[in-house]
């Protein structure tokens, strides 16, 4: 935790912690138990209390729309019309002998351990399921039920959220999600709900307006940042921030557990890694940094057949040490499973580890630390209005966040060559202060000109 705080992290989001036969825990066998691979319920509660003691927040990833054949609802409900769980999952037949498929019409998945497990869709129309979810979410919000929330989550990430779940259950925003989230907010009005749009091309407007959530993921913006194309960036930023209601937020990111690493896409280019970091943290919204992103960890999907092992290279162990060996290295995927010898991509002494980067002032880790500190010192980034600034160079992306007379201006060279740009600012503009960069901009009235090195970044502010 001290390392996270040193970087500037104020909240953490963990993928599901509940019991599952799958390594990623997204398809549950028991929603009320902590997976023993992570520890005990006591360990979990101590983690939450310690985070809160340090002034940090905790968000839990929830996926309660599917269960495996190991779950009680399946084991007791299939072929048993008298089961108390008879309507907890969907069936393809009236005899309840054939549980329904899930996304992509799948009926199961091959696990990392090469064992196939059946999976089905939960019946979110059932009043009993809605009541169960309320009690489940409420438990994680306040495990000891004392109303203090010091041992509970500060918010949830809703995985694969849809209004029409896999084209099987329409109108879920009104029939399930809003009723559930409304009741949870009555318990804790400060609760924050983050939805992962199942359709990644969505800006999330319907989720924010009709789904009852507080935040969505800025997928289009993430893809635009990864493209290094000015036109795509402008279009994504303008549309993403303009559709976001004043009391809602976009989660701005450049990689997550479902995507190839950003570093893989830019082939480890140091300049591009810093451009990605600057845009991730300074564009606005709520920034999210995927573990190891701040080190420049690389990886992309494997090709090991129809198995959930394909995503492991994107989820490899955080690199703590120069040697890539030592306490805390989560190499579970190298210890078991038929593909354990395929995931040995870590290279000792390659400059990509916390040990190597913490004390290097020019490291990517310290660059993230600097960008986070700029963000914290300038609330206009999160509270101000976004505006793309036009300039005369097709390789330079410029934007600002403003609130009253306070402005924060960012210029980024998207190319591998030096780039000169002239920017025209609107309205009253005070003298500029350089927060980061060495371009020494020339300001005449509302006109600003600057020369940026390859993948150069300039951060300016008005007082």
N, C-alpha and C positions, 0 to 999 in steps of 0.2 A: 504493500500500500504506500509505503514511503516513496518508492520509486515512481509510482503513478502520480503521487502528489508533487514530486520533484519535476515531473514532466509538465504538470499543470492540469491533470485530469480531475474533474469534479464529480463524475458519475460513471458507473459501469453498468453495462448490459451483458448478461450472460445468456447463452443459449440454454434450452430447457435443462432443468436439474432433476426433474422427476424420473421415476423408474421407467426404463424402456429396454427392450432387447436390442435395439439399434444403438450404435455408438454415439450418434448425434442426439438421441433422446426425443426426436420430433414425433415419433409414433409411440404413444405411451402404453405401458402395461398397468401402471398405477399412478394416477395424478397426485396422490397424497403422500407419496414416499420420495425421499431424496435417494437418487441413485447411489448405491454404496460405493461405486468407483470414485465418487466425489467426497464421500465421508458420511457423517451422520446428520440427523436433524439438529443436534446440538452444535455441530461444527458450523452448519449453515446459519443458525441464529447468532452465533458468536461473530461470524463474518458480517452480518447485517448491522449488528450493534456497534462493531468496531468502525465500520464505514460511517455510520451516523455520528459516532463520537468525533470523527475527524471532519465532520461537516460535508461528507460526500453522500451521494444518492445511489440507490440501487434499483435497476429495472430488470424484471424477469420476463423471459421469452415464454409465451404460452401458445400451444397448439392443441386445443381440445376438440378439434373437429374430426379427428381420426383416432381409432384404437386398433390394437393388434389382437390376434387370436389369443394372446396371453391375458387379455383384460377380462375382468369379471363380467362385464356386460356381454362379451362374446361367449365366454365359457358357460354362463348360466342362461343366456337368452336364445342361443341358436337351437332350433328344434324344440323349443320349450315355450309354448304360447302362454303358459301360466306363470312364467318368470316375472318377478317384479321389475325386471329390466327389459321386458319384451318390446318396448317401443324406444329404447335408448339408442339403438343403431338402426340403420336403414337396411331393408331387405328387398330382394328382387321377386320374392314370392310370398303368398299369404301364409304359407306354412312356416315361414321364418327359417328355412333350411339353407338359403343362399344369401349371405350378407352382400350388400351392394359394393360395387367397385369404388375406388377413390379417384383422384385426379388422373387424367390420361387413360381412364378406364382400367387402371391397374387393380389387381386383386391381391397383390403382395409384392414384396421386394426381397432380393437376395442380400443378406447382410454382409458386413465385412468379414464375418467368421464363416462365410459361404453357406450359411443356413438360411433357407427360405422361410419367411414369415408372412402369413396372411394379414391383410389390413382392410379395414372397412370404414365407411363414413358414419359419423354420429348423426342422429336425428335431432337437429337443432330446432325442429318445430315442436318437439315434445315439451310440455310445461315442466315435466320432471327433470329434463336435461337442463332447462333454463334455471331451475331452482338449484340443481346440483352445481352448475357453473357459478352461480352467485355465492354459494357457500364455499366453494373451492377458492375462487378469487379473493373472497373476503378473508379466508383463512390466511392466505399468503400476505394480505395487507396488514393483518393484526393477529399473528399466531396465538398469542396468549389472551386475546379478546379483552384487553384492558382499555382500549380506546386511545392508547398513547402513540402507537405506530412506530415506536423506536426499534421494534424487532421485525417490522414489516417492510414490504417493498414500497417504493415511491411511485412506481408506475409499471406498466406492462407493455411489452411489444406483442402485437397480435400477428402471428405468422399466417401468411396466405389468406388474409382477410378478403372476403368477397360478399357482395350483395346477393349474388346467385352462385352458391357454392358448387363449383364444378358442373354447373348447369343442371343441378339436381334439386336445389332448395332456393327458389327465388324469394326476394323481398326480405332478406335476412337483416338488413339495416333496421327496418321497422319492426320485424317480428322477433328478433333475437338480440342484436347488438345494442341498439339504443335502450331497450328495457334493461338489459344487463348492466351497461355502463352507467345508466342513470341511477340505478339502485346502489352501485358501488360508490358513486360520488356522494351519495347521501351519507355513506359511512365515513369517507374521507374526501372532502371537497378539493383538497390539494392534489389528488391523484392525477397523474398524467398518462394518457393512453396514446401509444404510437402504433400506427397500422402499417404493416407491410402490404402494399397493394399487390394482389396476386398477378395482375397484369402490369408488368414493369414499365410499359410505355405510358401508363396513366400518370397524369399530373397530380392525381389524388383529390381533385376538387369535390367530387361526389362524396368521398370519405369525410372530408372536412365539413361539408355542408349537411350531409344526410346520415353519415355513419356514426356520428357522435364521438369521433376521436379528436385528439388535440394536435397530433402531428402525423405527417406521412413522410415517406422517403422520397428524396428528390432524385429519382432514377434518371430522368432525362438529363438532368444537370451532371450527374455522375458520368454518363456516357459521353456527354459533350466535353467535359474536362479531359477524359481519357483520349478524345479524338485530337486534341491540340489544333482544332479548327476554329478560327475566330467567329465565323458566321454561325456555326453550330452552338458555340458558347453563348453568343448574344441572344439567339432565339430561345435557347433553353432557360437562360437566366431571366430574361424578360417575362416569358410565359409562366415560369415556376413561381416567381415572387409576386407577379401581378395578380394571380388567381388566389393567393393565400390570404384569407381573412385576417384582420388585424389581431384577433385574439387566438390565432392558430399559427403553427410553425412548420417549416420544412426541415427535415433532417438531411443535412448536406454531407455527402460521403464520396469517396472515390474507390473504395473496395469493401467487400464484406465476405462472409463465409461461403457465399454461393457464386462468387466471381473469381476469375484469375486475379492474381496479385497485380497491383498497379505497376510494381517494379518489373514484373514479367513483360507487361505490355510495352514498357519503354526501354527494355533490355538493360535495366540498371543504370541508365543515364543519370548522372548526379544532378544535372541542371533541370531535367524534366521532373525528377523526383521532387525537387524543391518547388517547382511551379505547381505541381499537383497539391503539395502540402499547403502552399499559400492560398490557392483557390479554395481548397477544402475548408480552411480555417477563417478566411477573411471575407468570403462572399456574403455571409450572413446566415440566418437560420440557426439551427442547432447542429454544430459540427459533430461528426462521429468518426473516430479513428479506430480501425480494425487492428487488433493486437499484431505487432510486428510490422505494421505499415510504417511506423515511425522509425524503424531500423532499415527499411528497404528490403525486407524479406520477399523472396520471389517464389513463384509456383503457379502451375496451371493444371487444369483437369487431366487426370490420368485416363488411359483407355484400357481398362481391365474387365470389359464386359458389362453386362446388366447388373451392376452391384453398386451399393452406396459407397464403395471404396474409391470411386472415381474422384470424389471431392477432397480426398485426404491431402493432396499436395497444396490445396488452398488453405488447409487447416492444420498444417504441420506445427511442430512444437516451437514455442517462442524461444528464440536464440539468446540465452542468458550469457553464455560464455564464449570466449575466444576459441576454445577447443571444441565447442559444441557438445561438451560432456560435463555432467555435474548434477548436483542436487536441484530438483525442480524441472529438469528437462522431461517434458511429457511425451516420451517416445513409446507410448502404448502400442502404436500401430507398427512398430518395428519388432515387437515382442510376440505378436500372435497374428493369426490370419494367413491365408494362402498367398497373400501379396506382400508379406512383411519385408521381403528383400527388394521390393520395387521402389520403396520410398526412402532412399538413402541419399538425398540430394544436398544435405548440409555439407558445407565445405569449411573446415577449420581454418582460422587465420585469414578469412576473406574480407575482414573489415565490417562484416554484418553480424553484430552481436551487441548486446547492451554493454558488456565489459569493454569492448573495443571503442564504442561510440560515446560513452558518457563523458570521458575526459578529453575528447577531441573537439575543440571549439568549432571546427568546420564540418562536423558530422551531421548527418540527416537528423539524428535524434536531437541534437542541440538546435538545429534549425526549427524543428517542430516546437521545441520548448520556447524559442524566440517568438514564433508566430502566435502561439497560445498566449504568451505574455502580452503581446500587442493587442490581441483580442480582448483580454481581460481588462487592460488599461483603457480601452476605448469602447464603452458600452454602446456607442452609436452603431457599431457593427451589428449588434443583435437587436437594438431598439429603433434604429433609424430606417429610413426608406431607401430601397435599392434603386439605382439608376445606372444604366449603361452609358458611358461617356464615349462619344464619337471621336475618332482621331483619323489621321491621314495615312496610316500604315496598316496594310492588310495582315501583318503578322503581330500586331500589338493589340492586346485586349485591355481596355481601360474601363473602370467602373468606380462608383462611389456609393457610400452610405452617408446619408445626411439627416440631421435632426436640428431644426432651427438653423443657426449660423455654423453649427459644428459639422464638419465634413471630414470623412476619411476617404482618400483617393488611392486607388491601386492601379498600377500599370505593370503588365506582364508581357514579356517578349516570348512568343510561342515558338520561335525559330532558333536554329543553331547558328545564326549570324547576327551581327550587330544590327540594331534597328533604331532609327530615329522616328520620333512621333511628335505631332503637334496636337494639343488638346485644348478645346475651348470650354471653359467652365461657365455655368449659368448663375445669375444672381450675384449678390454681394459675396466677395471672396477675400478673406483675410490673408495675411502672409502665410506661406507654407512652411511646415516643419517636417524634416525628414525623419521618419521612424525606422525605416530600413531602406538600404540601397545606397549606391554611390554615384547615381547619375547626375546629381547636382542640377536639378531642373531650373530652367530659365523662365521666370514669370514676368509677363508684361500685361498689366491689367488682368483680364480674365483668360489670357492666352498663356498656356504652359507648353514649353518644348523641352524634350529630354532625349538623351541617347542611351539606349539600353544595350548591355552586352548580350551575348547569346544566352537565352533563357533567363535574362535579367528580370529582377523584381524590384519595384520601387513602391514604397508605402509612404504616403504623405498625409498630413493632417492640417486643418486650420484650427486656430485657437478661438 
